[in-house]
Amino acid sequence: MSDFQGLMMETEGLIMEPEGKHRNSIMKQRILAVFGLVEIVLRYTLTMNDFQGLMMQLEGSDNGAECLEAPSTDPGSQA
């Protein structure tokens, strides 16, 4: 067997998938990492949504946007 073939066999041994408990441990780490990223994105999205709503409220109070309320369904209140 040539040196190249021996090197290839060693490399294949290093690339093999982990088995048993070690594989489960790696999968748990990956799942936790994904959930961590999802949490970060969700917190960012909710924070930006709240901030945008707050900015719209502040802008609305400055330029008279409170007049954009839905019309009343009471027929006696309409003039």
C-alpha positions as a printed NumPy array, in Angstrom:
array([[  0.   ,   0.   ,   0.   ],
       [  1.356,   3.383,  -0.937],
       [  1.726,   6.275,   1.47 ],
       [ -1.126,   8.086,  -0.271],
       [ -3.533,   5.188,   0.28 ],
       [ -2.523,   4.977,   3.94 ],
       [ -3.095,   8.71 ,   4.368],
       [ -6.516,   8.45 ,   2.732],
       [ -7.524,   5.622,   5.077],
       [ -6.463,   7.711,   8.091],
       [ -8.42 ,  10.699,   6.795],
       [-11.54 ,   8.582,   6.276],
       [-11.283,   7.464,   9.889],
       [-11.245,  11.075,  11.063],
       [-14.25 ,  12.074,   8.954],
       [-16.503,   9.219,  10.099],
       [-19.657,  10.207,  11.938],
       [-19.485,   9.931,  15.718],
       [-21.531,   7.095,  17.183],
       [-23.633,   6.517,  20.254],
       [-23.578,   8.919,  23.175],
       [-21.023,  11.231,  21.553],
       [-23.297,  11.727,  18.514],
       [-26.269,  12.451,  20.787],
       [-24.212,  14.989,  22.705],
       [-23.224,  16.766,  19.492],
       [-26.842,  16.797,  18.296],
       [-28.   ,  18.263,  21.624],
       [-25.394,  21.01 ,  21.328],
       [-26.514,  21.812,  17.788],
       [-30.184,  21.902,  18.791],
       [-29.434,  24.187,  21.733],
       [-27.425,  26.472,  19.461],
       [-30.315,  26.695,  16.983],
       [-32.794,  27.479,  19.753],
       [-30.405,  30.126,  21.058],
       [-30.317,  31.786,  17.652],
       [-34.107,  31.589,  17.341],
       [-34.434,  33.245,  20.754],
       [-32.127,  36.086,  19.707],
       [-34.047,  36.7  ,  16.463],
       [-37.415,  36.533,  18.246],
       [-36.342,  38.968,  20.967],
       [-34.943,  41.361,  18.341],
       [-38.137,  41.176,  16.264],
       [-40.42 ,  41.758,  19.243],
       [-38.265,  44.614,  20.507],
       [-38.251,  46.328,  17.115],
       [-42.011,  45.828,  16.805],
       [-42.62 ,  47.419,  20.219],
       [-40.233,  50.249,  19.405],
       [-41.949,  50.9  ,  16.081],
       [-45.359,  51.009,  17.799],
       [-44.016,  53.427,  20.389],
       [-42.586,  55.688,  17.685],
       [-45.91 ,  55.671,  15.846],
       [-47.715,  56.662,  19.069],
       [-45.278,  59.505,  19.638],
       [-45.622,  60.72 ,  16.052],
       [-49.419,  60.441,  16.285],
       [-49.627,  62.641,  19.341],
       [-47.572,  65.379,  17.642],
       [-49.438,  65.7  ,  14.35 ],
       [-53.067,  65.163,  15.307],
       [-53.308,  61.524,  14.254],
       [-55.629,  60.87 ,  17.208],
       [-58.387,  62.139,  14.893],
       [-58.003,  58.911,  12.901],
       [-60.058,  56.898,  15.387],
       [-62.717,  54.542,  14.063],
       [-66.127,  56.173,  13.677],
       [-68.714,  55.45 ,  16.368],
       [-71.484,  52.986,  15.581],
       [-73.971,  55.01 ,  17.663],
       [-76.311,  56.776,  15.162],
       [-77.129,  59.512,  17.663],
       [-73.508,  60.635,  17.933],
       [-73.131,  61.38 ,  14.217],
       [-73.971,  64.928,  13.191]])
